[in-house]
Amino acid sequence: MSPTGDLVLLSGGSRGLGLAILRELLSSSYRVATFSRKTTPEIRELEREHSGRLFYYPGDMSDPAGLKSVVTRIEAEVGPIQALVNNAGIARDGVLATMRPADIDAVLDVNLRGTLHLTRLVARPMLTPGTGSILNISSIIGLRGYSGLAVYSATKGGLDAMTRALARELGPRNIRVNSIAPGYLETEMSSTLGAEQRDQIVRRTPLSRLGSPDDVVGAVLFLLSPASAFITGQTFVIDGGVTC
């Protein structure tokens, strides 16, 4: 299903869901450029296994100048970017009224501002050939209200809103834009859940479990592939039915 050799830029591919997406893209004939603030043993191992197909760069989503440098290097050293997966994100739990302004700014800078800056940098070169796919990893938390996650929810809801608007902007140039909204997954971001919280989520989920990154990667491949050529502006919920 994947166009052999197409270059995908994946933000935050060093761990969690991003690492699962990275592995699946590499297993599906894509070349992948990814960046994160720090490399990991998993990234170094994949670089050895997929030499010439995986390109890692240090980069910070909260630094617009740094993002420009990363994209410029990728285009010069690897080639044109055919697809973008906006995966990088952080969370800060806490009631809004008592959250530190620095924590609010950190989540906004990475999840929303950084994604907007990166998407702008990647979308502009896609305009001339008139082809491309942009996929935003949002969250069901942006679709439903969850106490203590107002800031995170605002950023993920913003990604879904951006998806719809940008799909209209870029559609005439044959560039598709979609979102995937996962539910609670077994990743580092959910590791802070207490046993009671975890049990409550599982009880409310029709499939009776938390998701795994592997539950999401199939949808990523589908939305990047020609099989989804007539799909744009959509948010695909993958949550075991918890929001149904």
Residue pairs with C-beta under 8 A, 6 or more apart in sequence:
1 28
1 221
1 222
1 225
1 226
1 227
2 25
2 28
2 29
2 30
2 221
2 224
2 225
3 29
3 82
3 225
3 226
4 29
5 29
5 30
5 31
6 30
6 31
6 82
6 83
7 30
7 31
7 32
7 33
7 74
7 78
7 79
7 80
7 81
7 82
7 83
8 25
8 30
8 31
8 32
8 33
8 81
8 82
8 83
8 84
8 85
8 224
9 32
9 33
9 34
9 71
9 74
9 81
9 83
9 84
9 85
9 122
10 18
10 21
10 22
10 25
10 32
10 33
10 34
10 84
10 85
10 87
11 18
11 34
11 35
11 36
11 59
11 61
11 85
11 86
11 87
11 88
11 114
11 115
11 118
12 18
12 34
12 35
12 36
12 61
12 87
12 88
12 89
13 19
13 21
13 22
13 32
13 34
13 35
13 36
13 43
13 56
13 87
14 34
14 36
14 38
14 39
14 40
14 42
14 43
15 36
15 40
15 42
15 188
16 185
16 187
16 188
16 189
16 213
17 87
17 137
17 182
17 185
17 187
17 213
17 216
18 34
18 36
18 87
18 88
19 40
19 42
19 43
19 213
20 213
20 214
20 216
20 217
21 85
21 87
21 213
21 216
21 217
21 220
22 32
22 34
22 46
22 54
23 46
23 217
24 217
24 218
24 220
24 221
25 32
25 220
25 221
26 32
26 46
26 49
26 50
26 53
26 54
28 221
30 53
30 224
31 53
31 54
31 55
31 78
32 53
32 54
32 55
33 54
33 55
33 56
33 57
33 74
33 78
33 81
34 43
34 54
34 55
34 56
34 57
35 56
35 57
35 58
35 59
35 70
36 43
36 58
36 59
36 88
37 58
37 59
37 60
38 58
39 56
39 58
43 54
43 56
46 54
47 54
47 56
55 74
55 77
55 78
57 70
57 73
57 74
59 66
59 67
59 69
59 70
60 66
60 67
61 67
61 88
61 109
61 110
61 114
61 115
61 118
62 106
62 109
62 110
62 113
62 114
63 114
64 113
64 114
64 117
67 114
67 117
67 118
67 121
68 117
68 121
71 81
71 118
71 121
71 122
74 81
75 81
75 125
80 125
80 129
81 122
81 125
81 126
81 132
82 126
82 131
82 132
82 133
83 132
83 133
83 134
83 135
83 224
84 118
84 119
84 122
84 123
84 132
84 133
84 134
84 135
85 135
85 137
85 220
85 224
86 115
86 118
86 119
86 134
86 135
86 136
86 137
86 159
87 137
88 110
88 111
88 114
88 115
89 110
89 111
89 137
89 155
89 156
90 106
90 107
90 110
90 111
91 107
91 149
91 152
91 189
92 99
92 103
92 104
92 106
92 107
92 151
92 152
93 148
93 149
93 152
93 192
94 103
94 148
95 147
95 148
95 150
96 150
96 151
99 151
103 151
104 151
107 151
107 152
107 155
108 151
108 154
108 155
111 152
111 155
111 156
111 158
111 159
112 154
112 155
112 158
112 159
115 136
115 159
115 162
116 162
119 134
119 162
119 166
122 134
123 132
123 134
123 166
123 170
123 175
126 132
126 170
126 173
126 175
127 170
127 173
127 175
130 173
130 174
130 175
131 174
131 175
132 170
132 174
132 175
132 176
133 175
133 176
133 177
133 178
133 223
133 224
134 166
134 170
134 175
134 176
134 177
134 178
135 177
135 178
135 179
135 180
135 220
135 223
135 224
136 159
136 160
136 162
136 163
136 177
136 178
136 179
136 180
137 159
137 179
137 180
137 182
138 156
138 157
138 159
138 160
138 163
138 179
138 180
138 181
138 235
139 152
139 153
139 156
139 181
139 182
140 181
140 182
140 183
140 237
140 239
140 242
140 243
141 149
141 152
141 153
141 156
142 153
142 154
142 155
142 156
142 157
142 158
142 159
142 160
142 181
143 157
143 160
143 181
143 235
143 237
143 243
144 243
145 153
146 153
156 181
159 179
160 179
160 181
160 235
163 177
163 178
163 179
163 233
163 234
163 235
164 233
166 177
167 176
167 177
167 178
167 232
167 233
168 233
170 176
170 177
171 232
171 233
176 223
176 228
176 229
176 231
176 232
177 232
177 233
178 223
178 228
178 231
178 232
178 233
178 234
178 235
178 236
179 234
179 235
179 236
180 216
180 219
180 220
180 223
180 235
180 236
180 238
181 235
181 236
181 237
181 238
181 239
182 211
182 215
182 216
182 238
182 239
183 205
183 210
183 211
183 237
183 238
183 239
183 240
183 242
183 243
184 190
184 193
184 201
184 210
184 211
184 239
184 242
185 210
185 211
185 212
185 213
185 215
185 216
186 210
186 211
186 212
186 213
187 213
190 198
190 210
193 201
198 210
201 210
201 242
202 208
202 209
202 210
204 242
205 239
205 240
205 241
205 242
206 240
206 241
206 242
206 244
207 240
207 241
208 240
209 240
210 240
211 238
211 239
211 240
215 238
215 240
216 238
219 236
219 238
222 228
223 231
223 236
237 243
